[in-house]
Amino acid sequence: MRQRLTKERVVMSVGLILSAVLAYYFLRRVDLGQLGSTLGSVNLWILSCCVLTKGAVFSLGALRSKVFLKPLRSYSFAECFAPVLGGYVTNNIFPFRLGELVRIDLLARAGGLSRGSTVAVAALERLLDLVSFLILFAVVVPLLAIDISGDRRLAWALGALLSTLLAVVWLVAKPTRLPGVVVFFSRPFSPSVQAWLFQKAQRFVDGFSALRSTRAVAAALALTFATRLIGMLTIQCWLWAFGLDLPLYAPLVVMVFLSIGTMVPSSPGFIGTFHVAVAYALELLGVEPGMAASVAIAGHFMATVPWTIVGLFVSLPAIRSVWKRGPRHDGSVEGVLGA
């Protein structure tokens, strides 16, 4: 336990230091006086539209969770929306991106499901997000004339993604395979441990049930790309609010850089990494550094502060009520290890 806490402290310290360094690098490149005047010229009415688009992103995310969870239990929209918002608020307040764990737990408790099943649903959602990101990245590369022909890291990433997709297809085609594999490799352990591992494997596979429906897969893909489009509209609102006239693909470029920037371990709310990613993308598109910094600051504020405040008041009552219920216990596994 002590080693785990030490590791977590190291990761948190590295993230905070990285955020501080990037925030310093971000601010030292611009004239603070010019930054203040640029921020003062922003059209607040246009910028406020970002609150609505962010809400739309949360709503689409909740609908996607609802699609994946439907074979296990028919969730209401509110039962999916509260975990999405609660996870977002947690990520903006606490380190280690604990929001995903909070969302998984809330979904399990709300529906009386095993956490193993909701973990699988969360994994599917992240996989779809990664697929959509790589598609957008493939579009951005020729737009910015980036040479990635010799980048082995991209090849490894694509290989890992392809392997993951094949593993998911393998599990969906015959769901009993994973529990069987787990039982085979857990033979050195006691029967009780084998039973526990079998339960977890079975519940995890259950979370992939929606993939057996072509309609569910199509709906999830449509919701994923709709979320990306709304995200690009949010970025476009930032640009309109500052009167920037950039090519139509500018929001796509910013989104790709922002996705990469927020993958880096950092402080809660992605302070520093968010700002550098947005500002660097805009500068590549020809925006003056002071203006790029202003867009990054305003965009970060609108992307985090309003919905974090709303989430604290809206999601906490729902979270409290959900946590009063306990998740349904896994069923019996008697007999599954026989023979």
C-alpha positions as CSV (number, residue, x, y, z in Angstrom):
1,M,0.0,0.0,0.0
2,R,2.8,2.4,0.9
3,Q,4.5,1.7,-2.4
4,R,1.3,2.4,-4.3
5,L,0.8,5.7,-2.5
6,T,4.4,6.6,-3.2
7,K,3.9,5.9,-6.9
8,E,0.7,7.9,-7.0
9,R,2.5,10.9,-5.3
10,V,5.3,10.6,-7.9
11,V,2.8,10.6,-10.8
12,M,0.8,13.5,-9.3
13,S,4.0,15.5,-8.7
14,V,5.2,14.9,-12.2
15,G,1.9,16.1,-13.6
16,L,1.8,19.2,-11.4
17,I,5.4,20.1,-12.3
18,L,4.7,19.5,-16.0
19,S,1.6,21.7,-15.8
20,A,3.5,24.5,-14.0
21,V,6.4,24.4,-16.6
22,L,4.0,24.5,-19.6
23,A,1.9,27.3,-18.0
24,Y,5.1,29.3,-17.4
25,Y,6.3,28.6,-21.0
26,F,2.9,29.6,-22.2
27,L,2.8,32.9,-20.4
28,R,6.4,34.0,-20.9
29,R,5.9,34.0,-24.7
30,V,3.2,36.7,-24.7
31,D,2.9,40.3,-23.7
32,L,0.6,40.3,-20.6
33,G,-0.6,43.8,-21.3
34,Q,-1.6,42.8,-24.9
35,L,-3.1,39.6,-23.5
36,G,-5.4,41.6,-21.3
37,S,-6.6,43.9,-24.0
38,T,-7.2,41.0,-26.4
39,L,-9.2,39.2,-23.8
40,G,-11.2,42.4,-23.1
41,S,-12.3,42.5,-26.8
42,V,-13.9,39.1,-26.9
43,N,-17.5,38.7,-27.8
44,L,-19.0,37.2,-24.7
45,W,-22.3,36.4,-26.3
46,I,-20.6,34.1,-28.9
47,L,-18.2,32.7,-26.3
48,S,-21.1,31.8,-24.0
49,C,-22.5,29.5,-26.7
50,C,-19.7,27.1,-25.6
51,V,-21.6,26.3,-22.5
52,L,-24.4,25.0,-24.6
53,T,-22.1,23.0,-26.9
54,K,-20.4,21.5,-23.9
55,G,-23.7,20.4,-22.6
56,A,-24.5,18.8,-25.9
57,V,-21.2,16.9,-25.7
58,F,-22.2,15.5,-22.3
59,S,-25.6,14.6,-23.6
60,L,-24.2,12.7,-26.6
61,G,-21.8,10.9,-24.3
62,A,-24.7,9.9,-22.0
63,L,-26.7,8.6,-25.0
64,R,-23.7,6.5,-26.2
65,S,-23.4,4.9,-22.8
66,K,-27.1,4.2,-22.9
67,V,-26.7,2.4,-26.2
68,F,-23.9,0.2,-24.9
69,L,-25.7,-0.5,-21.7
70,K,-29.1,-1.4,-23.2
71,P,-28.5,-5.2,-23.6
72,L,-27.7,-5.3,-19.8
73,R,-30.3,-2.9,-18.5
74,S,-32.5,-0.2,-19.9
75,Y,-31.0,3.0,-18.4
76,S,-32.7,6.3,-18.4
77,F,-31.0,9.3,-19.9
78,A,-30.6,10.9,-16.4
79,E,-29.0,7.7,-15.1
80,C,-26.3,8.0,-17.8
81,F,-25.9,11.8,-17.7
82,A,-25.2,12.1,-14.0
83,P,-22.2,9.7,-14.1
84,V,-20.8,11.6,-17.2
85,L,-21.1,14.9,-15.4
86,G,-19.9,13.6,-12.1
87,G,-16.8,12.1,-13.8
88,Y,-16.1,15.3,-15.5
89,V,-16.3,17.3,-12.3
90,T,-14.1,14.8,-10.5
91,N,-11.4,15.1,-13.3
92,N,-11.4,18.9,-12.9
93,I,-11.0,18.8,-9.1
94,F,-8.9,15.7,-8.3
95,P,-5.7,14.3,-9.9
96,F,-5.1,10.9,-11.6
97,R,-8.2,11.3,-13.8
98,L,-10.3,9.6,-11.1
99,G,-13.4,10.8,-13.0
100,E,-13.5,7.7,-15.2
101,L,-13.5,5.4,-12.1
102,V,-16.3,7.5,-10.6
103,R,-18.3,7.3,-13.7
104,I,-17.9,3.5,-13.9
105,D,-18.9,3.1,-10.3
106,L,-21.9,5.4,-10.6
107,L,-23.2,3.5,-13.7
108,A,-22.8,0.2,-11.9
109,R,-24.7,1.4,-8.9
110,A,-27.4,3.1,-10.9
111,G,-28.2,0.0,-12.8
112,G,-27.4,-2.7,-10.2
113,L,-24.7,-4.1,-12.6
114,S,-21.3,-5.5,-12.0
115,R,-18.5,-3.0,-12.3
116,G,-16.8,-5.4,-14.6
117,S,-19.6,-4.8,-17.2
118,T,-19.4,-1.0,-16.9
119,V,-15.6,-1.2,-17.1
120,A,-16.0,-3.0,-20.5
121,V,-18.5,-0.3,-21.6
122,A,-16.0,2.5,-20.6
123,A,-13.3,0.6,-22.5
124,L,-15.4,0.4,-25.6
125,E,-16.1,4.2,-25.4
126,R,-12.4,5.0,-25.1
127,L,-11.7,2.7,-28.0
128,L,-14.2,4.5,-30.2
129,D,-12.7,7.8,-29.1
130,L,-9.3,6.6,-30.1
131,V,-10.5,5.4,-33.5
132,S,-12.2,8.7,-34.2
133,F,-9.1,10.6,-33.1
134,L,-6.8,8.6,-35.5
135,I,-9.2,9.2,-38.4
136,L,-9.1,13.0,-37.6
137,F,-5.4,12.9,-37.2
138,A,-5.1,11.2,-40.7
139,V,-7.0,14.2,-42.1
140,V,-4.9,16.8,-40.3
141,V,-1.5,15.4,-41.3
142,P,-1.8,16.4,-45.0
143,L,-3.4,19.7,-44.2
144,L,-0.3,20.7,-42.2
145,A,2.2,18.9,-44.5
146,I,3.5,16.9,-41.5
147,D,6.0,14.1,-42.4
148,I,5.3,11.0,-40.3
149,S,6.7,8.4,-42.7
150,G,9.6,7.6,-40.3
151,D,7.7,7.8,-37.1
152,R,7.8,4.3,-35.5
153,R,5.7,5.5,-32.6
154,L,2.7,6.0,-34.9
155,A,3.2,2.5,-36.4
156,W,3.3,1.0,-32.9
157,A,0.1,2.9,-31.9
158,L,-1.7,1.8,-35.1
159,G,-0.6,-1.8,-34.4
160,A,-1.8,-1.6,-30.8
161,L,-5.2,-0.2,-32.0
162,L,-5.6,-2.9,-34.6
163,S,-4.7,-5.6,-32.1
164,T,-7.3,-4.2,-29.6
165,L,-10.0,-4.1,-32.3
166,L,-9.2,-7.8,-33.3
167,A,-9.4,-8.8,-29.6
168,V,-12.8,-7.1,-29.2
169,V,-14.0,-8.9,-32.4
170,W,-12.7,-12.2,-31.0
171,L,-14.6,-11.7,-27.7
172,V,-17.8,-10.6,-29.4
173,A,-17.8,-13.6,-31.8
174,K,-17.6,-16.0,-28.9
175,P,-18.1,-14.4,-25.5
176,T,-17.2,-17.6,-23.6
177,R,-13.6,-17.6,-24.7
178,L,-12.3,-15.0,-22.2
179,P,-13.7,-16.7,-19.1
180,G,-12.4,-20.0,-20.4
181,V,-8.9,-18.5,-20.9
182,V,-9.0,-17.0,-17.5
183,V,-10.0,-20.3,-15.9
184,F,-7.1,-22.0,-17.8
185,F,-4.4,-19.6,-16.6
186,S,-5.9,-19.4,-13.0
187,R,-5.5,-23.2,-12.4
188,P,-2.5,-22.7,-10.0
189,F,-4.8,-20.6,-7.7
190,S,-7.4,-21.9,-5.2
191,P,-11.0,-22.7,-6.4
192,S,-12.3,-19.5,-4.7
193,V,-9.8,-17.3,-6.5
194,Q,-10.6,-19.1,-9.8
195,A,-14.4,-18.5,-9.2
196,W,-13.8,-14.8,-8.5
197,L,-11.7,-14.4,-11.6
198,F,-14.2,-16.2,-13.7
199,Q,-17.0,-13.9,-12.4
200,K,-15.0,-10.8,-13.3
201,A,-14.2,-12.1,-16.8
202,Q,-17.8,-13.0,-17.4
203,R,-19.1,-9.7,-16.3
204,F,-16.5,-7.9,-18.4
205,V,-17.5,-9.8,-21.5
206,D,-21.2,-9.0,-20.8
207,G,-20.2,-5.3,-21.3
208,F,-19.5,-6.1,-25.0
209,S,-23.1,-7.3,-25.6
210,A,-24.1,-4.3,-27.6
211,L,-21.5,-5.0,-30.2
212,R,-23.6,-8.0,-31.4
213,S,-26.1,-5.5,-32.7
214,T,-25.3,-3.8,-36.0
215,R,-27.8,-1.1,-35.1
216,A,-26.1,-0.4,-31.7
217,V,-22.7,-0.2,-33.3
218,A,-23.9,2.2,-36.0
219,A,-25.6,4.4,-33.3
220,A,-22.5,4.4,-31.2
221,L,-20.3,5.4,-34.1
222,A,-22.8,8.2,-35.1
223,L,-22.8,9.5,-31.6
224,T,-19.0,9.4,-31.4
225,F,-18.5,11.5,-34.6
226,A,-21.4,13.8,-33.6
227,T,-19.5,14.5,-30.4
228,R,-16.4,15.3,-32.4
229,L,-18.4,17.7,-34.6
230,I,-19.9,19.5,-31.7
231,G,-16.4,19.7,-30.2
232,M,-15.2,21.4,-33.4
233,L,-18.2,23.7,-33.3
234,T,-17.1,24.7,-29.7
235,I,-13.6,25.6,-31.0
236,Q,-15.2,27.5,-33.9
237,C,-17.1,29.6,-31.3
238,W,-13.8,30.5,-29.7
239,L,-12.5,31.7,-33.0
240,W,-15.7,33.7,-33.9
241,A,-15.7,35.3,-30.4
242,F,-12.2,36.7,-31.1
243,G,-13.1,37.7,-34.7
244,L,-10.6,35.2,-36.2
245,D,-11.1,34.3,-39.9
246,L,-9.3,31.0,-40.4
247,P,-9.8,28.1,-42.8
248,L,-12.7,25.7,-42.3
249,Y,-10.4,23.0,-41.1
250,A,-8.9,25.1,-38.3
251,P,-11.2,23.7,-35.5
252,L,-10.2,20.2,-36.6
253,V,-6.5,21.0,-36.3
254,V,-7.0,22.6,-32.9
255,M,-9.0,19.6,-31.7
256,V,-6.3,17.1,-32.8
257,F,-3.6,19.1,-30.9
258,L,-5.9,19.4,-27.9
259,S,-6.6,15.7,-27.9
260,I,-2.8,15.0,-27.9
261,G,-2.2,17.6,-25.2
262,T,-4.7,16.3,-22.8
263,M,-3.3,12.8,-23.0
264,V,-0.2,14.1,-21.2
265,P,-0.3,13.6,-17.4
266,S,-1.0,17.0,-15.8
267,S,-2.8,18.8,-13.1
268,P,-6.6,18.6,-12.6
269,G,-8.4,20.5,-15.4
270,F,-5.4,20.1,-17.8
271,I,-3.9,23.5,-16.8
272,G,-0.9,24.2,-18.9
273,T,-1.2,21.3,-21.3
274,F,-4.6,22.5,-22.6
275,H,-3.3,26.1,-23.2
276,V,0.0,25.1,-24.9
277,A,-1.8,22.7,-27.2
278,V,-4.4,25.2,-28.3
279,A,-2.0,28.1,-28.7
280,Y,0.5,26.0,-30.6
281,A,-2.1,24.8,-33.0
282,L,-3.4,28.3,-33.7
283,E,0.1,29.6,-34.2
284,L,0.7,26.9,-36.8
285,L,-2.4,28.3,-38.5
286,G,-0.8,31.8,-38.6
287,V,-2.4,33.4,-35.5
288,E,-0.3,35.9,-33.6
289,P,1.0,34.5,-30.2
290,G,-0.9,37.0,-28.1
291,M,-4.2,36.2,-29.8
292,A,-3.5,32.5,-29.7
293,A,-2.9,32.7,-26.0
294,S,-6.1,34.7,-25.4
295,V,-8.2,32.0,-27.3
296,A,-6.5,29.3,-25.2
297,I,-7.3,31.0,-21.9
298,A,-10.9,31.9,-22.8
299,G,-11.5,28.4,-24.3
300,H,-10.1,26.6,-21.3
301,F,-12.3,28.8,-18.9
302,M,-15.4,28.1,-20.9
303,A,-14.6,24.4,-21.3
304,T,-14.0,23.8,-17.5
305,V,-15.4,26.4,-15.1
306,P,-19.1,26.7,-16.0
307,W,-19.9,23.0,-16.2
308,T,-17.7,22.2,-13.2
309,I,-19.8,24.7,-11.1
310,V,-23.0,23.4,-12.6
311,G,-21.9,19.8,-12.0
312,L,-21.2,20.4,-8.4
313,F,-24.8,21.5,-7.8
314,V,-26.6,19.2,-10.3
315,S,-24.7,16.0,-10.2
316,L,-23.9,15.8,-6.5
317,P,-27.5,15.1,-5.4
318,A,-27.8,12.4,-8.1
319,I,-24.4,10.9,-7.0
320,R,-25.5,10.8,-3.4
321,S,-28.8,9.1,-4.3
322,V,-27.0,6.6,-6.5
323,W,-24.4,5.8,-3.9
324,K,-27.1,5.0,-1.4
325,R,-27.9,1.9,-3.5
326,G,-25.4,-0.9,-3.7
327,P,-24.5,-2.6,-7.0
328,R,-26.1,-5.9,-7.6
329,H,-24.0,-8.8,-6.5
330,D,-22.7,-11.1,-9.2
331,G,-24.6,-14.3,-9.7
332,S,-23.4,-17.8,-8.6
333,V,-20.6,-19.4,-10.5
334,E,-21.2,-22.8,-9.0
335,G,-20.4,-25.6,-11.5
336,V,-18.6,-23.4,-14.1
337,L,-15.2,-24.6,-13.0
338,G,-16.1,-28.2,-13.1
339,A,-14.6,-30.7,-15.5
